[in-house]
Amino acid sequence: MVSPANNHDACAAKMLLQKLALVGFKRMKIIIGDGAYEHLAEWLLEKLKWVLQVFKRSDTAKTPFEVLPQRWKVEMTISWLMWSRRLPLDYEADTKTSETFILIANIQFILRKT
């Protein structure tokens, strides 16, 4: 799901999770997020019966680049998407167009791996 830049990611996440619940992601039990999504944990458990695991940066980190558990999954997904030439360069006028090109990039990645 692509949202406008003036929406906070946590607001968009709530809309996306509601859509996933409607579509029928019954097997999903745990969602991984960083500190920005921490306030969604109670809502997720109450409404959708999903558990949110939050991985936050520690206050005692010596450098700004701290390795966080599970964060590599997000970073790897973003790097896979950046292999698609259009995604990092163009800014689409409509969010539906952006979503379509992200879907095409994912399909191309899956087809390359098979």
C-alpha distances in whole Angstrom, upper triangle without the diagonal:
4,7,10,12,15,12,13,11,12,12,8,9,11,9,7,10,12,10,11,14,14,14,16,15,19,20,18,20,19,16,17,16,18,20,18,16,20,20,18,20,22,20,18,22,23,20,19,21,19,21,19,21,21,22,24,26,29,32,34,32,35,32,29,28,28,26,24,24,21,19,20,18,15,17,18,14,14,17,17,14,16,19,17,19,17,14,16,19,17,15,14,15,12,8,9,11,9,6,10,11,9,10,13,14,13,15,18,18,19,21,23,23,25
4,7,9,12,10,12,10,13,12,8,10,13,11,9,13,15,13,14,17,18,17,20,19,23,24,21,23,22,19,19,17,19,20,17,17,21,21,19,22,24,22,20,24,25,23,22,24,22,23,21,23,22,23,24,26,29,31,34,32,34,31,28,27,27,27,25,25,22,20,21,19,16,17,18,15,14,17,17,14,15,18,16,18,15,12,14,16,14,12,11,12,9,6,7,9,7,6,10,11,9,11,14,14,14,17,19,19,20,23,24,25,27
4,6,8,7,9,8,11,9,6,10,12,10,10,13,15,14,16,18,19,19,22,21,24,26,23,24,23,20,20,18,19,20,16,16,20,19,18,21,23,21,20,24,25,22,22,25,23,24,21,23,22,23,24,25,29,30,33,32,34,31,28,27,28,27,26,26,24,22,23,21,18,19,21,18,16,20,20,17,18,21,20,21,18,15,16,17,15,13,12,12,10,6,9,11,9,9,13,14,13,15,18,18,18,21,23,23,24,27,28,29,31
4,5,6,9,10,12,11,9,12,14,13,13,17,18,17,19,22,22,23,25,25,28,29,26,28,26,23,22,20,20,21,17,18,21,21,20,23,25,23,23,27,27,25,25,28,26,27,24,26,24,25,25,26,30,31,34,32,34,32,28,28,29,29,27,28,26,24,25,23,20,21,23,20,18,21,22,19,19,23,21,21,18,15,16,17,15,11,11,10,9,7,11,12,11,12,15,16,15,18,20,20,21,23,25,25,27,29,30,31,34
4,5,8,9,12,11,10,13,16,15,15,19,20,20,21,24,25,25,28,27,30,31,28,29,27,23,22,19,19,19,16,17,20,20,20,23,26,24,24,27,28,27,26,29,27,27,24,25,23,24,23,24,27,28,31,29,31,28,25,25,26,27,25,27,25,22,24,23,19,20,22,20,17,20,21,18,18,22,21,21,18,15,15,16,14,11,12,12,12,10,14,15,12,14,17,17,16,19,21,21,22,25,26,26,28,30,31,32,34
4,7,9,12,11,11,14,15,15,16,19,20,20,22,25,25,26,29,28,31,32,29,30,28,24,23,20,20,19,16,17,20,19,19,23,25,23,23,27,28,26,26,29,27,27,24,26,24,24,23,25,28,28,31,30,32,29,26,26,27,28,27,28,27,24,26,25,21,22,25,23,20,23,25,22,22,26,25,25,22,19,19,20,18,15,15,14,14,13,16,18,16,17,20,21,20,22,25,24,25,28,29,29,31,34,34,35,38
4,6,8,7,7,10,12,11,13,15,16,17,19,21,22,23,25,25,27,29,25,26,24,21,20,17,17,17,13,14,17,16,16,19,21,19,20,23,24,22,22,25,23,24,21,23,21,22,21,23,26,27,30,29,31,29,25,26,27,27,25,26,25,22,24,23,20,21,24,21,19,23,24,21,22,26,25,25,23,20,20,21,20,16,16,16,15,13,16,18,16,16,20,20,19,21,24,24,24,27,29,28,30,33,33,34,36
4,5,6,7,9,10,11,13,15,16,17,19,21,22,23,25,24,26,27,24,24,22,18,17,14,14,13,9,10,13,13,13,16,18,17,17,21,22,21,21,23,21,21,18,19,17,18,18,19,23,23,27,26,28,26,22,23,23,24,22,23,22,19,22,21,18,19,22,20,18,22,23,21,22,26,25,26,24,20,20,22,21,18,19,19,18,15,18,20,17,17,21,22,20,22,25,24,24,27,29,28,29,33,33,33,36
4,5,5,6,9,10,10,12,14,15,16,18,20,21,22,21,23,24,20,21,19,15,14,11,11,12,8,8,12,12,11,15,17,16,15,19,20,19,19,21,19,18,15,17,15,16,16,18,21,23,26,25,27,25,21,21,21,21,19,20,18,16,19,17,14,16,19,17,15,19,20,18,20,23,23,24,22,19,19,21,20,18,18,19,18,14,17,19,16,15,19,20,17,19,22,21,21,24,26,25,26,29,30,30,32
4,5,5,6,9,10,10,12,14,15,16,19,20,21,20,22,22,19,19,17,13,13,10,10,10,7,6,9,9,8,11,13,12,12,16,17,16,16,18,16,16,13,14,13,15,15,17,21,22,25,25,27,26,22,23,22,22,19,20,18,17,20,18,15,18,21,19,18,22,23,21,23,26,26,28,26,22,22,25,24,22,22,22,20,17,19,22,19,18,22,23,20,21,25,24,23,26,28,27,28,31,32,32,34
4,5,5,7,9,10,11,13,15,16,17,19,21,20,22,23,20,20,19,16,16,13,14,14,10,9,12,11,9,13,15,12,13,17,17,16,16,19,17,18,15,18,16,19,19,21,24,25,29,28,31,29,26,26,26,26,23,24,22,20,23,21,18,21,23,21,20,24,25,23,24,28,27,28,26,23,23,25,24,21,21,21,19,16,18,21,18,17,21,22,20,21,25,25,24,27,29,28,29,32,33,33,35
4,5,5,6,9,10,11,12,14,16,17,19,18,21,22,19,20,18,15,15,13,15,15,12,11,14,13,11,15,17,14,14,18,18,16,16,19,17,18,16,18,17,19,20,22,25,27,30,29,32,30,26,26,26,25,23,23,21,19,22,20,16,19,21,18,17,21,22,19,21,24,23,25,23,20,21,23,21,19,18,18,16,13,14,17,15,14,17,19,16,18,21,21,20,23,25,25,26,29,30,30,32
4,5,5,6,9,10,10,12,14,15,17,15,18,19,15,16,14,11,12,10,12,13,10,8,11,11,9,12,14,12,11,14,16,14,13,16,14,14,12,14,14,16,17,20,23,25,28,27,30,29,25,25,24,23,20,20,18,17,19,17,14,17,19,17,17,20,21,19,21,24,24,26,24,21,22,24,23,21,21,21,19,15,16,19,17,15,18,20,17,18,21,21,20,22,25,24,24,28,29,28,30
4,5,5,6,9,10,11,13,14,16,15,17,18,15,16,15,12,14,12,14,15,12,9,12,11,8,11,12,9,9,12,13,11,11,14,12,14,12,15,15,18,19,22,25,27,30,30,33,31,28,28,27,26,23,23,20,20,22,20,18,21,23,20,20,24,24,23,25,28,27,29,27,24,25,28,26,24,23,23,20,17,18,21,19,17,21,22,20,20,24,24,22,25,28,27,27,30,32,31,33
4,6,5,6,9,10,11,13,15,14,17,19,16,17,17,14,16,15,17,18,15,13,16,14,11,14,15,12,12,15,15,13,12,16,15,17,15,18,19,21,22,25,29,30,34,33,36,34,31,30,29,29,26,25,23,22,24,22,19,22,24,21,21,24,24,22,25,27,26,28,26,23,24,26,25,22,21,21,18,14,15,18,17,15,18,20,18,18,22,23,21,23,26,26,26,29,31,31,32
4,5,5,6,9,10,11,13,12,15,16,14,15,15,12,14,14,16,18,15,13,16,15,12,15,16,14,12,15,16,14,12,15,14,15,14,17,18,20,22,24,28,30,33,32,35,33,30,29,28,27,24,23,20,20,21,18,16,19,21,17,18,21,21,19,22,24,23,26,24,20,22,25,23,21,20,20,17,14,14,17,15,13,16,18,15,15,19,19,18,20,23,22,22,25,27,27,28
4,5,5,6,9,10,11,10,12,14,11,12,12,10,12,13,15,17,15,12,14,14,10,12,13,11,8,12,13,10,9,11,10,12,12,15,16,19,21,24,27,29,32,31,34,33,30,29,28,26,23,22,19,19,21,18,17,20,21,18,19,23,23,21,24,26,26,28,27,23,25,28,27,25,24,24,21,18,18,21,19,16,19,21,18,18,21,22,20,22,25,24,23,27,29,28,29
4,5,5,6,9,10,10,12,15,13,14,15,13,16,16,19,20,18,15,17,16,12,14,14,11,9,12,13,9,8,12,11,14,14,18,19,22,24,27,30,32,35,35,38,36,33,32,31,30,27,26,23,23,25,22,20,24,25,22,23,26,26,24,27,29,28,31,29,26,28,30,28,26,25,25,22,18,18,21,20,17,20,22,20,19,23,24,22,24,27,27,26,29,31,30,31
4,5,5,6,9,9,12,15,13,15,16,15,17,18,21,22,20,17,19,19,15,17,18,15,13,16,16,13,11,14,14,17,17,20,21,24,26,29,32,34,37,36,39,38,34,33,32,31,28,27,24,24,25,22,20,24,24,21,22,25,24,22,25,27,26,28,26,24,26,28,26,24,23,23,19,16,15,18,18,15,17,20,18,16,20,21,19,21,24,24,23,26,28,28,29
4,5,5,6,6,9,11,10,12,13,12,15,16,19,21,20,17,19,19,15,16,17,15,12,14,16,13,10,13,12,14,15,18,19,22,24,28,31,33,36,35,38,36,33,32,31,29,26,24,21,21,23,19,18,22,22,19,20,24,22,21,24,26,25,28,26,24,26,29,27,26,24,25,21,18,17,20,19,15,17,20,17,16,19,20,18,19,23,22,21,24,26,26,26
4,6,5,6,8,10,9,11,13,13,16,17,21,22,21,17,19,19,15,15,16,13,10,12,13,10,7,10,10,13,15,18,20,23,25,29,32,34,37,36,40,38,35,34,33,31,27,26,23,24,25,22,21,25,25,22,24,27,26,25,28,30,29,32,30,27,30,32,31,29,28,28,25,21,20,23,22,19,21,23,21,20,23,24,21,23,26,26,24,27,30,29,29
4,5,8,10,13,13,15,17,16,20,21,24,25,24,20,22,21,18,19,19,16,14,16,15,12,10,13,14,17,18,22,24,26,29,32,35,38,41,40,43,41,38,37,36,34,31,29,26,27,28,25,24,27,27,24,26,29,27,26,29,31,30,32,30,28,30,33,31,29,27,27,24,21,19,22,22,19,20,23,21,20,23,25,22,23,27,27,25,28,30,30,30
4,6,9,12,12,15,17,16,20,21,24,26,25,22,24,23,20,20,21,18,16,18,18,15,12,15,15,18,19,22,24,27,29,33,36,38,41,40,43,41,38,37,36,34,30,29,25,26,27,23,23,26,26,22,24,27,25,24,27,29,27,30,28,26,29,31,30,28,26,27,23,20,18,21,21,17,18,21,19,17,20,22,19,20,23,24,22,24,27,26,26
4,5,9,9,12,15,15,19,21,24,26,25,22,23,23,20,20,20,18,15,16,17,14,11,13,13,16,18,21,23,26,29,32,35,38,41,40,43,41,39,37,35,33,30,28,24,26,27,23,23,26,26,23,25,28,26,25,29,30,29,32,31,28,31,34,32,31,29,30,26,23,22,24,24,20,21,24,21,19,22,24,21,21,25,24,22,25,28,27,26
4,6,6,9,11,12,15,18,21,24,23,20,21,22,18,18,19,17,13,15,16,14,10,11,11,14,15,18,20,23,26,29,32,35,37,36,39,38,35,34,32,30,26,24,21,22,23,19,20,23,23,20,22,25,24,23,27,28,27,31,30,27,29,32,31,30,29,30,27,23,22,24,23,19,21,23,20,18,21,22,19,20,23,22,20,23,26,24,24
4,6,8,11,13,16,19,23,25,25,21,22,22,19,18,19,17,14,14,15,13,10,10,10,13,15,18,21,24,27,30,33,36,38,37,41,40,37,35,33,31,28,25,22,24,25,21,22,26,25,23,25,28,27,26,30,31,31,34,33,31,33,36,35,34,33,34,30,27,26,28,27,23,25,27,24,22,25,26,22,23,26,25,23,26,28,27,27
4,6,9,12,15,18,22,24,24,21,22,23,19,18,19,18,15,15,17,15,12,11,10,12,15,16,20,22,25,29,31,34,36,35,39,38,36,33,31,29,25,22,19,22,22,19,20,24,23,21,24,27,25,25,29,30,30,33,33,30,32,35,35,34,33,35,32,28,27,29,27,24,25,27,24,22,25,25,21,22,25,24,22,25,27,24,24
4,6,8,11,14,18,20,21,17,18,19,16,15,16,16,12,12,15,14,10,9,7,9,11,13,16,18,22,25,28,31,33,32,35,34,32,30,28,25,22,19,16,18,20,16,17,21,21,19,21,24,23,23,26,28,28,31,31,28,30,33,33,32,31,32,30,26,25,27,25,22,24,25,22,21,24,24,20,22,25,23,21,24,26,24,25
4,7,10,13,17,19,20,16,16,18,15,12,14,14,10,10,13,13,9,7,5,6,9,11,14,17,20,24,26,29,31,30,34,33,31,29,27,24,21,18,16,18,20,17,18,22,22,20,23,26,25,25,29,30,31,34,33,30,32,35,35,34,33,35,32,28,28,30,28,25,27,28,25,24,27,27,23,25,28,26,24,28,29,27,28
4,7,10,13,16,17,13,13,15,13,11,13,13,10,10,13,14,11,9,6,5,6,7,10,13,16,20,22,25,27,27,30,29,27,26,23,21,17,15,12,15,17,14,15,19,19,18,20,23,23,23,26,28,29,32,32,29,30,33,33,32,32,34,31,27,27,29,27,24,26,27,24,23,26,26,22,25,27,25,24,27,28,26,27
4,7,10,13,13,10,11,13,11,9,12,13,9,11,14,14,11,11,7,6,5,6,9,11,14,18,20,23,26,25,28,27,25,23,21,19,15,13,11,12,15,12,12,16,17,15,17,20,21,21,23,26,26,29,29,25,26,30,30,29,29,30,28,24,24,26,24,21,24,25,21,21,24,23,20,23,25,23,22,26,27,25,27
4,7,10,11,9,10,13,11,10,14,15,12,13,17,17,15,14,10,9,6,5,6,8,11,14,17,20,22,21,24,23,21,19,17,15,12,10,8,9,11,10,10,13,15,14,16,18,19,19,22,24,25,28,28,24,25,28,29,28,28,30,28,24,25,27,24,22,24,25,21,21,24,23,20,23,25,23,22,26,27,25,27
4,7,8,6,8,11,10,10,13,14,12,14,17,18,16,16,13,11,7,6,5,6,9,12,15,18,20,19,22,21,18,17,16,14,11,10,9,8,12,11,9,12,15,14,15,18,19,19,21,24,25,27,27,23,23,27,27,26,27,28,27,23,24,26,23,21,24,24,21,22,25,23,21,24,26,24,24,28,28,27,29
4,6,6,7,11,11,11,15,16,15,17,19,20,19,19,16,13,10,8,5,5,6,8,12,14,17,16,19,18,15,15,13,12,9,10,10,8,12,12,10,13,16,16,16,18,20,20,22,25,26,28,28,24,23,27,27,26,27,29,28,24,26,27,24,23,26,26,22,24,27,25,23,27,28,26,27,30,30,29,32
4,5,5,8,10,11,14,15,15,17,19,20,20,20,17,14,11,10,6,6,5,8,11,12,16,15,19,18,15,16,14,14,11,13,13,12,16,16,14,16,19,19,19,22,24,23,24,28,29,31,30,26,26,29,29,28,29,30,29,26,28,29,26,25,29,28,25,27,30,28,27,30,32,29,30,34,34,33,35
4,6,8,9,11,14,14,14,17,19,19,19,20,17,15,12,12,9,10,9,11,14,15,19,18,21,20,17,17,16,17,14,16,15,13,17,17,14,16,20,19,18,21,23,22,23,27,27,29,28,24,24,27,27,25,26,27,26,22,25,27,23,23,26,26,23,25,28,27,25,29,31,29,30,33,33,33,35
4,6,6,7,11,11,11,13,15,16,15,16,13,12,9,10,7,10,10,13,16,18,21,21,24,23,20,20,19,18,15,16,15,14,17,16,14,17,20,19,18,22,23,22,24,27,28,30,29,25,25,28,28,26,26,27,26,22,24,26,23,22,25,26,23,24,27,26,25,28,30,28,28,32,33,32,34
4,5,6,9,10,10,12,14,15,15,16,13,11,8,8,6,9,9,13,15,16,20,20,23,23,20,21,19,19,15,16,15,15,19,18,17,19,22,21,22,25,26,26,27,31,31,33,32,29,28,31,32,30,30,31,29,26,28,30,27,25,29,30,26,27,31,30,28,31,33,31,31,35,36,34,36
4,6,7,8,9,11,12,14,15,15,14,12,10,11,10,13,13,16,18,19,22,23,26,26,23,24,22,22,19,19,19,19,22,21,20,22,25,24,24,27,29,28,30,33,33,35,34,30,30,33,33,30,31,31,29,26,28,30,28,26,30,31,28,29,32,31,30,33,35,33,33,37,38,37,39
4,6,5,6,9,10,10,11,12,10,10,8,10,10,13,14,18,20,22,25,25,29,28,25,25,24,23,20,19,18,18,22,20,18,22,24,22,23,26,27,26,28,31,31,34,32,29,29,32,31,29,29,29,27,24,25,28,26,24,27,28,25,26,30,29,27,30,32,31,31,34,35,34,36
4,6,5,6,9,10,10,10,8,7,5,8,8,12,14,17,19,21,24,25,28,28,26,25,23,22,19,18,17,18,21,20,19,22,24,23,24,27,28,28,30,33,33,35,34,31,31,34,34,32,32,33,30,27,28,31,28,26,29,30,27,28,31,30,28,31,33,31,31,35,36,34,36
4,5,5,6,8,10,10,9,9,8,11,12,16,17,20,22,24,27,27,31,31,29,29,27,26,22,21,21,22,25,24,23,26,28,27,27,31,32,31,33,36,36,39,38,34,34,37,37,35,34,35,32,29,30,33,31,28,32,33,30,30,34,33,31,34,36,35,34,38,39,37,39
4,6,5,6,8,9,9,10,10,13,14,18,19,22,24,26,29,30,33,33,30,30,28,28,24,23,22,22,26,24,22,26,28,26,27,30,31,30,32,35,35,37,36,32,33,36,35,33,32,32,30,26,27,30,28,26,29,31,28,28,32,32,30,32,35,33,33,36,38,37,38
4,6,5,5,6,5,7,7,11,12,16,18,22,24,26,29,29,33,32,30,29,27,26,22,21,19,20,23,21,20,24,25,23,24,28,28,27,30,33,33,35,34,30,32,34,34,32,31,31,29,25,26,29,27,24,27,29,26,26,29,29,27,29,32,30,30,33,35,33,35
4,6,6,4,5,6,8,11,13,17,19,23,25,27,30,30,34,34,31,31,28,27,23,22,20,22,25,23,22,26,27,26,27,30,31,30,33,35,35,38,37,34,35,38,37,35,35,35,33,29,29,32,30,28,30,32,29,29,32,32,29,31,34,33,32,35,37,35,36
4,6,6,8,9,11,15,17,20,22,26,28,29,32,33,37,37,34,34,32,31,27,25,24,25,28,26,25,29,30,29,30,33,33,33,36,38,38,41,39,36,37,40,39,37,36,36,33,30,30,33,32,29,32,34,31,30,34,34,32,34,37,35,34,38,40,38,39
4,6,8,11,12,16,18,22,24,27,29,31,34,35,38,38,35,35,33,31,28,26,24,25,28,26,25,28,30,28,29,32,32,31,34,36,36,39,37,34,35,38,37,34,33,33,30,27,27,30,29,26,29,31,28,28,32,32,29,31,35,33,32,36,38,36,37
4,5,9,11,15,17,20,23,26,29,31,34,34,37,37,34,33,31,30,26,24,22,23,26,23,22,26,27,25,26,30,29,29,32,34,33,36,35,32,33,36,35,33,32,33,29,26,26,29,27,24,27,29,26,25,29,29,27,28,32,30,29,32,34,33,34
4,7,10,13,16,19,22,26,28,30,33,33,37,36,34,33,31,29,25,23,21,23,25,23,23,27,27,26,28,31,30,30,33,35,35,38,37,34,35,38,38,36,35,36,33,29,29,32,30,27,29,31,28,27,31,31,28,30,33,31,30,33,35,33,34
4,7,10,13,16,19,23,25,28,30,30,33,33,31,29,27,25,22,19,17,19,22,19,19,23,24,22,24,27,27,27,30,32,32,35,34,31,32,35,35,33,33,34,31,27,27,30,28,25,27,29,26,25,29,28,25,27,30,28,27,31,32,30,31
4,6,10,13,16,20,21,24,27,27,30,30,28,27,24,22,19,17,15,17,20,18,18,22,23,22,23,26,27,27,29,32,32,35,35,31,32,35,35,34,34,35,32,29,29,31,29,26,29,30,27,26,30,29,26,28,31,29,28,32,33,31,32
4,6,10,12,16,18,21,23,23,27,26,24,23,21,19,16,14,13,14,17,16,15,19,20,19,21,24,24,25,27,29,30,33,32,29,29,33,33,31,31,33,30,27,27,30,27,25,28,28,25,25,29,27,25,27,30,28,27,31,32,30,32
4,7,10,13,15,18,20,20,24,23,22,21,18,16,12,11,10,12,15,14,14,17,19,19,20,23,24,24,26,29,30,33,33,29,29,33,33,32,32,34,32,28,29,31,28,26,29,29,26,26,29,28,25,28,30,27,27,31,31,29,31
4,6,10,12,15,17,17,21,20,18,18,15,14,10,10,10,11,14,14,13,16,18,18,19,22,23,24,25,28,29,32,32,28,28,31,32,31,31,33,31,28,29,31,28,26,29,29,26,27,30,28,26,29,31,28,28,32,32,30,33
4,7,9,13,15,14,17,17,15,14,11,10,7,7,8,8,12,13,12,14,17,17,18,20,22,23,24,27,29,31,31,27,27,30,31,30,32,33,32,29,30,32,28,27,30,29,26,27,30,28,26,29,30,28,28,32,31,30,32
4,6,9,12,11,15,14,13,12,10,10,8,9,11,10,14,15,14,15,18,19,19,21,24,24,25,28,30,32,32,28,27,30,31,30,32,33,33,29,31,33,29,28,31,31,27,29,32,29,28,31,33,30,31,34,34,32,35
4,7,9,8,11,11,9,9,7,9,7,10,12,11,14,16,15,16,19,20,20,21,24,25,25,28,30,32,32,29,27,30,32,31,33,34,34,31,33,34,30,30,33,32,29,31,33,30,29,33,34,31,32,35,35,33,36
4,5,6,9,10,10,11,8,10,9,12,15,14,17,19,19,19,22,24,23,25,28,29,29,32,34,35,36,32,31,34,35,34,36,38,38,34,37,38,34,34,37,36,32,34,37,34,33,36,37,34,35,39,38,36,39
4,6,9,10,10,12,11,13,13,16,18,17,20,23,22,22,25,27,26,27,30,31,31,34,36,37,38,34,32,35,37,36,38,39,39,36,39,40,36,36,39,38,35,37,39,37,36,39,40,37,38,42,41,39,43
4,6,9,10,12,10,13,13,16,19,18,21,24,23,23,26,28,27,28,31,32,32,35,37,39,39,36,34,37,39,38,40,42,42,39,41,42,38,38,41,40,37,39,41,38,37,41,41,38,39,43,42,40,43
4,6,7,8,7,10,11,14,17,16,18,21,21,20,23,25,24,25,28,29,29,32,34,35,36,33,31,34,36,35,38,40,40,37,39,40,36,36,39,37,34,36,38,35,34,38,38,35,37,40,39,37,40
4,7,9,8,12,14,17,20,18,20,23,23,21,24,27,26,26,29,31,30,32,35,36,37,34,31,34,37,36,39,41,41,39,41,41,38,38,41,39,36,38,40,37,36,40,40,37,38,41,40,38,42
4,5,6,10,13,16,19,17,18,21,20,19,22,24,23,23,26,27,26,29,32,32,33,30,28,31,33,33,36,38,38,36,38,38,34,35,38,36,33,35,37,34,33,37,37,34,36,39,37,36,39
4,6,10,11,15,17,15,16,19,18,16,19,22,20,20,24,25,24,26,29,30,30,27,25,27,30,29,32,34,35,32,35,35,31,31,34,32,30,32,34,31,31,34,34,31,33,37,35,34,38
4,7,9,13,15,12,13,16,15,13,16,19,18,18,21,22,21,24,26,27,29,26,23,26,28,28,31,34,34,31,34,33,30,30,33,31,28,30,32,28,28,32,31,28,30,33,32,31,34
4,6,10,12,10,12,15,15,13,16,19,18,19,22,23,23,25,28,29,30,27,25,28,31,30,33,35,35,32,34,35,31,31,33,32,28,31,32,29,28,32,32,29,30,33,32,30,34
4,7,9,8,9,12,12,11,14,16,17,17,19,21,21,23,26,28,29,26,25,28,30,30,32,35,35,32,33,34,30,29,32,30,27,29,30,27,26,29,29,26,27,31,29,27,31
4,6,6,8,11,11,11,13,16,16,17,19,21,22,24,26,28,29,26,25,28,30,30,32,34,33,30,32,32,29,28,30,29,26,27,29,26,25,28,29,25,26,30,29,27,30
4,6,7,9,11,12,13,15,16,18,19,21,22,24,27,29,30,27,26,30,31,31,33,35,34,31,32,33,29,28,30,29,25,27,29,26,24,27,28,25,25,29,28,25,28
4,5,6,8,9,11,12,14,15,16,18,20,22,24,26,27,24,24,28,29,29,30,33,31,28,29,29,26,24,27,26,22,23,25,23,20,23,24,21,21,25,24,22,25
4,5,5,6,9,10,11,13,14,16,17,19,21,24,25,21,21,24,26,26,27,30,29,25,27,27,24,23,25,24,20,22,24,21,19,23,23,20,21,25,24,22,25
4,5,5,6,8,10,10,12,14,15,17,19,22,23,20,20,23,25,26,27,30,29,26,27,27,24,22,24,23,19,21,22,19,18,21,21,18,19,22,21,19,22
4,6,5,6,9,10,11,12,14,16,18,21,22,19,19,23,24,25,26,28,27,24,24,25,21,20,22,21,17,18,20,17,15,18,19,15,16,20,19,17,20
4,6,5,6,9,10,11,13,15,17,19,20,16,16,20,21,21,23,25,24,21,22,22,19,17,20,18,15,16,18,16,14,18,18,16,17,20,20,19,22
4,5,5,6,9,10,11,13,15,18,19,15,15,18,20,21,22,25,25,22,23,23,19,19,21,19,15,17,19,16,15,18,18,15,17,21,19,19,22
4,5,5,6,9,10,11,14,16,18,15,15,19,21,22,23,26,26,23,23,23,19,18,20,18,15,16,17,14,13,16,16,12,14,17,16,15,18
4,5,5,6,9,10,12,15,16,13,14,17,19,19,20,23,22,19,20,19,16,15,16,15,11,13,14,11,9,13,13,10,12,15,15,14,17
4,5,5,6,9,11,13,14,10,10,14,16,16,18,21,20,18,19,18,14,14,16,14,10,13,14,11,11,14,14,12,15,17,17,17,20
4,5,5,7,9,12,13,11,10,14,16,18,20,23,23,20,21,20,17,17,18,15,12,15,15,11,12,15,14,11,14,17,15,15,19
4,5,6,8,11,13,11,11,15,17,18,19,23,22,20,20,19,16,15,16,13,11,12,12,8,8,11,10,8,10,13,12,12,15
4,5,6,9,10,7,8,12,13,15,16,19,19,16,17,15,12,12,13,10,7,10,10,6,7,11,10,8,11,14,13,14,17
4,5,7,8,6,6,9,12,14,15,19,19,17,18,16,13,14,15,11,10,13,12,9,11,14,12,11,14,16,15,16,20
4,6,9,8,9,11,13,16,17,21,21,20,20,18,15,16,16,12,11,13,12,8,10,12,10,9,13,14,12,14,17
4,6,6,8,10,11,14,15,18,18,17,17,15,12,13,12,9,9,11,9,6,9,11,9,9,13,13,12,15,17
4,6,7,7,9,12,14,17,18,18,18,15,13,15,14,10,11,14,12,9,13,14,12,13,16,16,15,18,21
4,6,5,6,9,10,14,15,14,15,12,10,12,12,8,9,12,11,9,13,14,13,14,17,18,17,20,23
4,6,6,8,9,13,14,12,13,11,8,10,11,7,7,11,10,8,11,14,13,13,17,18,18,20,22
4,6,8,11,14,16,15,16,14,11,13,14,11,11,14,14,12,14,17,16,16,19,21,20,22,25
4,7,10,13,15,15,17,14,12,15,15,12,13,16,15,14,17,19,18,18,22,23,22,24,27
4,6,10,12,12,14,11,9,13,13,10,12,15,15,14,17,19,18,19,22,23,23,25,28
4,7,9,9,12,10,8,12,13,11,12,16,16,15,18,20,20,21,24,25,25,27,30
4,5,7,9,6,6,10,11,10,12,14,15,15,18,19,20,21,24,25,25,28,30
4,7,9,8,8,12,13,13,15,17,18,18,21,22,23,24,27,28,29,31,33
4,5,5,7,9,10,11,13,15,16,17,19,21,22,23,25,26,28,30,31
4,5,5,6,9,10,11,12,14,15,17,18,20,21,23,24,26,27,29
4,5,5,6,9,10,10,12,14,15,16,18,20,21,23,24,26,27
4,5,5,6,9,10,11,12,14,15,17,19,20,21,23,25,26
4,5,5,6,9,10,11,12,14,15,17,19,20,21,23,25
4,6,5,6,9,10,11,12,14,15,17,18,20,21,23
4,5,5,6,9,10,11,12,14,15,17,18,20,22
4,5,5,6,9,10,10,12,14,15,16,19,20
4,5,5,6,9,10,11,12,14,15,17,19
4,5,5,6,9,10,11,12,14,16,17
4,5,5,6,9,10,11,12,14,16
4,5,5,6,9,10,11,13,15
4,5,5,6,9,10,11,13
4,5,5,6,9,10,11
4,5,5,6,9,10
4,5,5,6,9
4,5,5,7
4,5,5
4,6
4
